[in-house]
């Protein structure tokens, strides 16, 4: 485990010097929405809805599915807002994040904190009242894990931050299944594992592109503390684990041949891309010449299409 000393500076919550109100209500609303990181929420919802199809063996109940998606969105938004609140100091340092609302002082720290807590409360109560208690507990657990375990403990202290911190991003799979069935089984656990193994290579290739940012912010992402060759080898290993784990769903969930065929094709393309990355690092390529973002973008497509295959298989089979 690698540890870096963090020099965190936190501005007083009520300091007037830390926040400048946007010029209009529309700009303020836009700033608060941006705090929820909508693009990350989209990715989480992509993994939630297909699991509900799988759990229902076809079309899930419309009311339950809608409520799960709506309150799941609020849950993910809460976690992201609270993460922005905690990371506001390093967001000002990193080029990739310095335009976030708290970094730009478009929203006050106290306003962001209150907003995050309100979203978390609404999501938990909403799931408990309209879906079921297990979905609500899993949702609340995901928020608390992301905020207290990942954001406050792991992110600034260890290069394994995203490996274990990524557990929070796997929870929508369990929430979606629990929302439909009221319980859990091995099928959502397998898909949990897919997202768990997928998260590190996805994040590390992004961190390779923005290595200087993370180094300046003293965040010990693996590309900051390890050689590019070591990082790429880890990306290869986790990609293999992702692909192999994805194939387990076929025998465990009893899917038709549609899902394993899609998983094999998508996994093969993913492995081709990761071995291209390995080939470039073995050839002595460094920095932008490694083209890590190519794999990063493909990994997004891979996950979306894999879970789409889960939904299609559930409808057709």
FISEDREN-809821 format. One record per residue (C-alpha): residue number from 1; residue in three letters; chain; x, y, z. Coordinates in Angstrom, 2 decimals, decimal comma. Layout:
{NUM 'ALA' 'A' {X Y Z}}
...
***
This chain:
{1 'UNK' 'A' {0,00 0,00 0,00}}
{2 'UNK' 'A' {1,39 3,37 -1,00}}
{3 'UNK' 'A' {0,83 6,36 1,23}}
{4 'UNK' 'A' {1,30 10,02 0,39}}
{5 'UNK' 'A' {1,05 12,89 2,80}}
{6 'UNK' 'A' {-1,84 15,16 1,93}}
{7 'UNK' 'A' {-1,80 18,89 2,51}}
{8 'UNK' 'A' {-5,50 19,63 2,53}}
{9 'UNK' 'A' {-6,71 23,16 3,03}}
{10 'UNK' 'A' {-10,34 23,54 3,90}}
{11 'UNK' 'A' {-12,03 26,93 3,77}}
{12 'UNK' 'A' {-14,50 27,78 6,52}}
{13 'UNK' 'A' {-17,97 26,69 5,54}}
{14 'UNK' 'A' {-19,55 30,07 5,97}}
{15 'UNK' 'A' {-16,75 32,17 4,54}}
{16 'UNK' 'A' {-18,13 34,80 2,20}}
{17 'UNK' 'A' {-14,82 34,91 0,37}}
{18 'UNK' 'A' {-15,20 31,32 -0,84}}
{19 'UNK' 'A' {-18,35 31,71 -2,86}}
{20 'UNK' 'A' {-19,62 34,15 -5,44}}
{21 'UNK' 'A' {-23,24 33,71 -6,37}}
{22 'UNK' 'A' {-23,97 33,13 -10,05}}
{23 'UNK' 'A' {-25,69 35,99 -11,84}}
{24 'UNK' 'A' {-29,04 34,28 -12,36}}
{25 'UNK' 'A' {-31,32 31,61 -10,92}}
{26 'UNK' 'A' {-30,75 29,57 -14,08}}
{27 'UNK' 'A' {-27,00 29,66 -13,59}}
{28 'UNK' 'A' {-27,40 28,65 -9,95}}
{29 'UNK' 'A' {-29,61 25,69 -10,87}}
{30 'UNK' 'A' {-27,11 24,68 -13,55}}
{31 'UNK' 'A' {-24,30 24,84 -11,00}}
{32 'UNK' 'A' {-26,14 22,62 -8,52}}
{33 'UNK' 'A' {-26,99 20,11 -11,24}}
{34 'UNK' 'A' {-23,31 20,06 -12,28}}
{35 'UNK' 'A' {-22,37 19,12 -8,70}}
{36 'UNK' 'A' {-24,25 15,83 -9,14}}
{37 'UNK' 'A' {-21,92 14,85 -12,04}}
{38 'UNK' 'A' {-24,69 13,86 -14,50}}
{39 'UNK' 'A' {-22,34 11,94 -16,82}}
{40 'UNK' 'A' {-21,32 9,62 -13,99}}
{41 'UNK' 'A' {-24,97 9,15 -13,03}}
{42 'UNK' 'A' {-25,76 8,12 -16,63}}
{43 'UNK' 'A' {-23,17 5,37 -16,39}}
{44 'UNK' 'A' {-24,62 4,12 -13,09}}
{45 'UNK' 'A' {-28,15 4,04 -14,50}}
{46 'UNK' 'A' {-26,91 2,06 -17,51}}
{47 'UNK' 'A' {-26,04 -0,74 -15,08}}
{48 'UNK' 'A' {-29,24 -0,44 -13,02}}
{49 'UNK' 'A' {-32,05 -0,74 -15,56}}
{50 'UNK' 'A' {-30,86 -3,91 -17,38}}
{51 'UNK' 'A' {-30,48 -5,70 -14,06}}
{52 'UNK' 'A' {-34,15 -5,01 -13,36}}
{53 'UNK' 'A' {-35,02 -6,65 -16,69}}
{54 'UNK' 'A' {-32,94 -9,67 -15,68}}
{55 'UNK' 'A' {-34,56 -9,83 -12,24}}
{56 'UNK' 'A' {-38,06 -9,66 -13,76}}
{57 'UNK' 'A' {-37,21 -12,12 -16,57}}
{58 'UNK' 'A' {-38,55 -9,54 -19,00}}
{59 'UNK' 'A' {-40,21 -6,15 -18,56}}
{60 'UNK' 'A' {-40,10 -5,06 -14,91}}
{61 'UNK' 'A' {-43,04 -3,41 -13,20}}
{62 'UNK' 'A' {-43,14 0,15 -14,59}}
{63 'UNK' 'A' {-43,81 1,87 -11,26}}
{64 'UNK' 'A' {-41,08 -0,01 -9,40}}
{65 'UNK' 'A' {-38,54 0,46 -12,18}}
{66 'UNK' 'A' {-39,32 4,19 -12,48}}
{67 'UNK' 'A' {-39,13 4,76 -8,73}}
{68 'UNK' 'A' {-35,85 2,84 -8,51}}
{69 'UNK' 'A' {-34,33 4,87 -11,35}}
{70 'UNK' 'A' {-35,56 8,23 -10,02}}
{71 'UNK' 'A' {-34,47 7,72 -6,44}}
{72 'UNK' 'A' {-31,33 5,92 -7,58}}
{73 'UNK' 'A' {-30,47 9,06 -9,53}}
{74 'UNK' 'A' {-30,92 11,16 -6,39}}
{75 'UNK' 'A' {-28,75 8,71 -4,45}}
{76 'UNK' 'A' {-25,90 8,87 -6,96}}
{77 'UNK' 'A' {-26,29 12,63 -7,13}}
{78 'UNK' 'A' {-26,01 12,88 -3,35}}
{79 'UNK' 'A' {-22,78 10,88 -3,28}}
{80 'UNK' 'A' {-21,29 12,97 -6,09}}
{81 'UNK' 'A' {-22,26 16,29 -4,49}}
{82 'UNK' 'A' {-20,74 15,28 -1,15}}
{83 'UNK' 'A' {-17,62 14,10 -2,99}}
{84 'UNK' 'A' {-17,36 17,53 -4,64}}
{85 'UNK' 'A' {-17,69 19,13 -1,20}}
{86 'UNK' 'A' {-14,86 17,01 0,22}}
{87 'UNK' 'A' {-12,62 17,38 -2,84}}
{88 'UNK' 'A' {-13,14 21,10 -3,42}}
{89 'UNK' 'A' {-9,53 21,88 -2,54}}
{90 'UNK' 'A' {-7,98 19,42 -4,99}}
{91 'UNK' 'A' {-10,57 20,27 -7,65}}
{92 'UNK' 'A' {-9,14 23,79 -7,70}}
{93 'UNK' 'A' {-5,68 22,34 -8,32}}
{94 'UNK' 'A' {-6,49 19,94 -11,15}}
{95 'UNK' 'A' {-7,03 21,25 -14,69}}
{96 'UNK' 'A' {-9,66 18,57 -15,35}}
{97 'UNK' 'A' {-11,82 19,64 -12,40}}
{98 'UNK' 'A' {-11,09 23,31 -11,83}}
{99 'UNK' 'A' {-14,29 24,32 -13,64}}
{100 'UNK' 'A' {-16,52 22,45 -11,22}}
{101 'UNK' 'A' {-18,98 24,70 -9,35}}
{102 'UNK' 'A' {-17,23 24,65 -5,97}}
{103 'UNK' 'A' {-13,83 25,18 -7,54}}
{104 'UNK' 'A' {-15,21 28,20 -9,42}}
{105 'UNK' 'A' {-17,06 29,47 -6,31}}
{106 'UNK' 'A' {-20,41 29,26 -8,13}}
{107 'UNK' 'A' {-21,82 27,42 -5,11}}
{108 'UNK' 'A' {-20,92 27,86 -1,46}}
{109 'UNK' 'A' {-19,47 24,88 0,43}}
{110 'UNK' 'A' {-22,35 25,01 2,92}}
{111 'UNK' 'A' {-24,88 25,10 0,10}}
{112 'UNK' 'A' {-23,28 22,04 -1,51}}
{113 'UNK' 'A' {-23,18 20,15 1,79}}
{114 'UNK' 'A' {-26,85 20,83 2,52}}
{115 'UNK' 'A' {-27,82 19,93 -1,06}}
{116 'UNK' 'A' {-25,96 16,62 -0,87}}
{117 'UNK' 'A' {-27,56 15,67 2,44}}
{118 'UNK' 'A' {-31,04 16,59 1,17}}
{119 'UNK' 'A' {-30,59 14,44 -1,96}}
{120 'UNK' 'A' {-29,38 11,52 0,14}}
{121 'UNK' 'A' {-32,29 11,81 2,54}}
{122 'UNK' 'A' {-34,86 12,05 -0,26}}
{123 'UNK' 'A' {-33,37 9,08 -2,10}}
{124 'UNK' 'A' {-33,31 6,84 0,97}}
{125 'UNK' 'A' {-36,84 7,73 2,08}}
{126 'UNK' 'A' {-38,12 7,52 -1,50}}
{127 'UNK' 'A' {-36,75 4,02 -2,04}}
{128 'UNK' 'A' {-38,01 2,86 1,37}}
{129 'UNK' 'A' {-41,53 4,16 0,76}}
{130 'UNK' 'A' {-41,99 3,33 -2,93}}
{131 'UNK' 'A' {-39,70 0,34 -3,57}}
{132 'UNK' 'A' {-38,54 -1,62 -0,51}}
{133 'UNK' 'A' {-36,34 -1,42 2,55}}
{134 'UNK' 'A' {-33,46 -3,46 1,13}}
{135 'UNK' 'A' {-33,07 -1,16 -1,86}}
{136 'UNK' 'A' {-33,09 1,83 0,50}}
{137 'UNK' 'A' {-30,44 0,30 2,78}}
{138 'UNK' 'A' {-28,19 -0,59 -0,15}}
{139 'UNK' 'A' {-28,57 2,92 -1,57}}
{140 'UNK' 'A' {-27,71 4,57 1,74}}
{141 'UNK' 'A' {-24,78 2,19 2,16}}
{142 'UNK' 'A' {-23,44 3,20 -1,26}}
{143 'UNK' 'A' {-23,59 6,90 -0,35}}
{144 'UNK' 'A' {-21,89 6,38 3,01}}
{145 'UNK' 'A' {-19,20 4,14 1,50}}
{146 'UNK' 'A' {-18,41 6,60 -1,29}}
{147 'UNK' 'A' {-18,26 9,56 1,07}}
{148 'UNK' 'A' {-16,58 8,16 4,17}}
{149 'UNK' 'A' {-14,53 5,21 2,90}}
{150 'UNK' 'A' {-13,48 6,36 -0,57}}
{151 'UNK' 'A' {-13,54 10,19 -0,45}}
{152 'UNK' 'A' {-12,35 10,72 3,13}}
{153 'UNK' 'A' {-10,07 7,70 3,70}}
{154 'UNK' 'A' {-8,87 5,92 0,57}}
{155 'UNK' 'A' {-8,60 8,51 -2,17}}
{156 'UNK' 'A' {-5,79 10,59 -0,67}}
{157 'UNK' 'A' {-3,93 7,79 1,09}}
{158 'UNK' 'A' {-3,41 4,76 -1,13}}
{159 'UNK' 'A' {-2,88 3,81 -4,76}}
{160 'UNK' 'A' {-5,52 1,13 -4,23}}
{161 'UNK' 'A' {-8,10 3,88 -3,71}}
{162 'UNK' 'A' {-10,18 3,16 -6,79}}
{163 'UNK' 'A' {-9,97 -0,63 -6,40}}
{164 'UNK' 'A' {-11,88 -0,66 -3,13}}
{165 'UNK' 'A' {-13,53 2,73 -3,49}}
{166 'UNK' 'A' {-15,11 1,50 -6,70}}
{167 'UNK' 'A' {-17,40 -0,75 -4,65}}
{168 'UNK' 'A' {-19,80 2,19 -4,34}}
{169 'UNK' 'A' {-20,15 2,30 -8,11}}
{170 'UNK' 'A' {-21,07 -1,40 -8,15}}
{171 'UNK' 'A' {-24,01 -0,95 -5,79}}
{172 'UNK' 'A' {-26,61 0,14 -8,40}}
{173 'UNK' 'A' {-26,52 -3,44 -9,72}}
{174 'UNK' 'A' {-27,62 -4,77 -6,34}}
{175 'UNK' 'A' {-30,11 -1,94 -5,83}}
{176 'UNK' 'A' {-31,79 -2,65 -9,18}}
{177 'UNK' 'A' {-32,12 -6,37 -8,41}}
{178 'UNK' 'A' {-33,35 -5,74 -4,87}}
{179 'UNK' 'A' {-35,86 -3,21 -6,18}}
{180 'UNK' 'A' {-37,58 -5,89 -8,28}}
{181 'UNK' 'A' {-37,17 -9,01 -6,14}}
{182 'UNK' 'A' {-36,87 -7,66 -2,62}}
{183 'UNK' 'A' {-33,76 -9,81 -2,12}}
{184 'UNK' 'A' {-30,41 -10,72 -3,63}}
{185 'UNK' 'A' {-28,98 -13,73 -5,49}}
{186 'UNK' 'A' {-25,80 -14,81 -7,29}}
{187 'UNK' 'A' {-26,77 -13,21 -10,64}}
{188 'UNK' 'A' {-26,49 -9,60 -9,41}}
{189 'UNK' 'A' {-23,35 -10,55 -7,47}}
{190 'UNK' 'A' {-21,73 -11,63 -10,76}}
{191 'UNK' 'A' {-22,67 -8,33 -12,40}}
{192 'UNK' 'A' {-21,41 -6,53 -9,27}}
{193 'UNK' 'A' {-18,10 -8,31 -9,91}}
{194 'UNK' 'A' {-18,07 -7,19 -13,55}}
{195 'UNK' 'A' {-18,35 -3,54 -12,54}}
{196 'UNK' 'A' {-15,86 -4,06 -9,70}}
{197 'UNK' 'A' {-13,16 -5,44 -12,01}}
{198 'UNK' 'A' {-14,03 -2,97 -14,79}}
{199 'UNK' 'A' {-13,61 0,13 -12,61}}
{200 'UNK' 'A' {-9,80 0,12 -11,99}}
{201 'UNK' 'A' {-8,65 -0,17 -15,64}}
{202 'UNK' 'A' {-11,29 2,36 -16,69}}
{203 'UNK' 'A' {-10,14 4,85 -14,05}}
{204 'UNK' 'A' {-6,41 4,19 -14,33}}
{205 'UNK' 'A' {-6,32 4,89 -18,06}}
{206 'UNK' 'A' {-8,05 8,21 -17,39}}
{207 'UNK' 'A' {-5,55 8,90 -14,61}}
{208 'UNK' 'A' {-2,68 8,14 -17,01}}
{209 'UNK' 'A' {-3,93 10,96 -19,22}}
{210 'UNK' 'A' {-4,17 13,35 -16,26}}
{211 'UNK' 'A' {-1,23 12,07 -14,26}}
{212 'UNK' 'A' {0,23 15,54 -13,69}}
{213 'UNK' 'A' {-3,09 16,76 -12,30}}
{214 'UNK' 'A' {-3,28 13,98 -9,72}}
{215 'UNK' 'A' {0,38 14,44 -8,83}}
{216 'UNK' 'A' {-0,10 18,18 -8,30}}
{217 'UNK' 'A' {-3,09 17,47 -6,06}}
{218 'UNK' 'A' {-1,12 14,79 -4,15}}
{219 'UNK' 'A' {-3,68 12,11 -4,95}}
{220 'UNK' 'A' {-1,79 8,79 -5,16}}
{221 'UNK' 'A' {-3,58 7,25 -8,13}}
{222 'UNK' 'A' {-1,63 4,25 -9,41}}
{223 'UNK' 'A' {-0,26 6,12 -12,49}}
{224 'UNK' 'A' {1,20 8,73 -10,12}}
{225 'UNK' 'A' {3,16 6,27 -7,96}}
{226 'UNK' 'A' {3,95 3,49 -10,46}}
{227 'UNK' 'A' {5,61 3,21 -13,86}}
{228 'UNK' 'A' {3,45 3,24 -16,96}}
{229 'UNK' 'A' {4,48 -0,34 -17,69}}
{230 'UNK' 'A' {3,27 -1,51 -14,28}}
{231 'UNK' 'A' {-0,01 0,40 -14,64}}
{232 'UNK' 'A' {-0,70 -1,11 -18,06}}
{233 'UNK' 'A' {0,02 -4,61 -16,79}}
{234 'UNK' 'A' {-2,50 -4,03 -14,01}}
{235 'UNK' 'A' {-5,00 -2,78 -16,60}}
{236 'UNK' 'A' {-4,48 -5,99 -18,59}}
{237 'UNK' 'A' {-5,01 -8,17 -15,51}}
{238 'UNK' 'A' {-8,19 -6,42 -14,44}}
{239 'UNK' 'A' {-9,53 -6,47 -18,00}}
{240 'UNK' 'A' {-9,11 -10,24 -18,14}}
{241 'UNK' 'A' {-10,91 -10,50 -14,78}}
{242 'UNK' 'A' {-13,76 -8,34 -16,12}}
{243 'UNK' 'A' {-14,23 -10,45 -19,24}}
{244 'UNK' 'A' {-14,06 -13,78 -17,40}}
{245 'UNK' 'A' {-16,45 -12,59 -14,71}}
{246 'UNK' 'A' {-18,92 -11,41 -17,37}}
{247 'UNK' 'A' {-19,10 -14,94 -18,81}}
{248 'UNK' 'A' {-20,16 -16,38 -15,44}}
{249 'UNK' 'A' {-23,59 -14,82 -15,80}}
{250 'UNK' 'A' {-24,54 -17,33 -18,51}}
{251 'UNK' 'A' {-24,51 -20,46 -16,30}}
{252 'UNK' 'A' {-25,50 -18,69 -13,09}}
{253 'UNK' 'A' {-28,48 -16,74 -14,42}}
{254 'UNK' 'A' {-29,43 -19,27 -17,07}}
{255 'UNK' 'A' {-29,45 -16,74 -19,90}}
{256 'UNK' 'A' {-30,01 -17,65 -23,54}}
{257 'UNK' 'A' {-27,10 -17,74 -25,98}}
{258 'UNK' 'A' {-27,63 -14,07 -26,84}}
{259 'UNK' 'A' {-25,85 -12,81 -23,72}}
{260 'UNK' 'A' {-22,74 -15,05 -23,79}}
{261 'UNK' 'A' {-22,31 -14,39 -27,52}}
{262 'UNK' 'A' {-22,39 -10,65 -26,90}}
{263 'UNK' 'A' {-20,11 -10,98 -23,87}}
{264 'UNK' 'A' {-17,57 -12,98 -25,89}}
{265 'UNK' 'A' {-17,49 -10,49 -28,77}}
{266 'UNK' 'A' {-17,33 -7,43 -26,53}}
{267 'UNK' 'A' {-14,74 -9,06 -24,30}}
{268 'UNK' 'A' {-12,59 -10,00 -27,29}}
{269 'UNK' 'A' {-12,61 -6,43 -28,59}}
{270 'UNK' 'A' {-11,79 -5,15 -25,10}}
{271 'UNK' 'A' {-8,83 -7,52 -24,84}}
{272 'UNK' 'A' {-7,59 -6,50 -28,29}}
{273 'UNK' 'A' {-7,65 -2,86 -27,19}}
{274 'UNK' 'A' {-5,85 -3,53 -23,91}}
{275 'UNK' 'A' {-3,14 -5,57 -25,65}}
{276 'UNK' 'A' {-2,67 -2,72 -28,12}}
{277 'UNK' 'A' {-2,02 -0,51 -25,10}}
{278 'UNK' 'A' {0,42 -3,07 -23,73}}
{279 'UNK' 'A' {2,16 -3,26 -27,11}}
{280 'UNK' 'A' {2,64 0,50 -27,15}}
{281 'UNK' 'A' {4,16 0,57 -23,66}}
{282 'UNK' 'A' {6,44 -2,39 -24,53}}
{283 'UNK' 'A' {7,54 -0,49 -27,63}}
{284 'UNK' 'A' {8,72 2,35 -25,42}}
{285 'UNK' 'A' {5,82 4,72 -25,99}}
{286 'UNK' 'A' {5,14 7,10 -23,13}}
{287 'UNK' 'A' {2,72 9,89 -22,22}}
{288 'UNK' 'A' {0,22 10,85 -24,91}}
{289 'UNK' 'A' {1,86 8,43 -27,36}}
{290 'UNK' 'A' {0,46 5,60 -25,24}}
{291 'UNK' 'A' {-3,07 6,77 -26,12}}
{292 'UNK' 'A' {-4,63 5,53 -22,86}}
{293 'UNK' 'A' {-7,85 7,46 -23,57}}
{294 'UNK' 'A' {-8,58 5,11 -26,46}}
{295 'UNK' 'A' {-9,04 2,26 -23,98}}
{296 'UNK' 'A' {-10,86 4,56 -21,54}}
{297 'UNK' 'A' {-13,50 5,47 -24,14}}
{298 'UNK' 'A' {-13,83 1,89 -25,32}}
{299 'UNK' 'A' {-14,36 0,69 -21,74}}
{300 'UNK' 'A' {-17,41 2,96 -21,50}}
{301 'UNK' 'A' {-18,82 1,45 -24,68}}
{302 'UNK' 'A' {-18,03 -2,07 -23,46}}
{303 'UNK' 'A' {-19,93 -1,69 -20,21}}
{304 'UNK' 'A' {-22,94 -0,03 -21,84}}
{305 'UNK' 'A' {-23,24 -2,69 -24,56}}
{306 'UNK' 'A' {-22,68 -5,57 -22,13}}
{307 'UNK' 'A' {-25,56 -4,44 -19,91}}
{308 'UNK' 'A' {-27,68 -3,75 -22,98}}
{309 'UNK' 'A' {-27,10 -7,39 -23,88}}
{310 'UNK' 'A' {-28,37 -8,35 -20,42}}
{311 'UNK' 'A' {-31,61 -6,46 -21,07}}
{312 'UNK' 'A' {-32,09 -7,80 -24,59}}
{313 'UNK' 'A' {-31,47 -11,37 -23,48}}
{314 'UNK' 'A' {-34,03 -10,97 -20,67}}
{315 'UNK' 'A' {-36,65 -9,72 -23,13}}
{316 'UNK' 'A' {-36,02 -12,31 -25,84}}
{317 'UNK' 'A' {-35,31 -15,42 -23,79}}
***
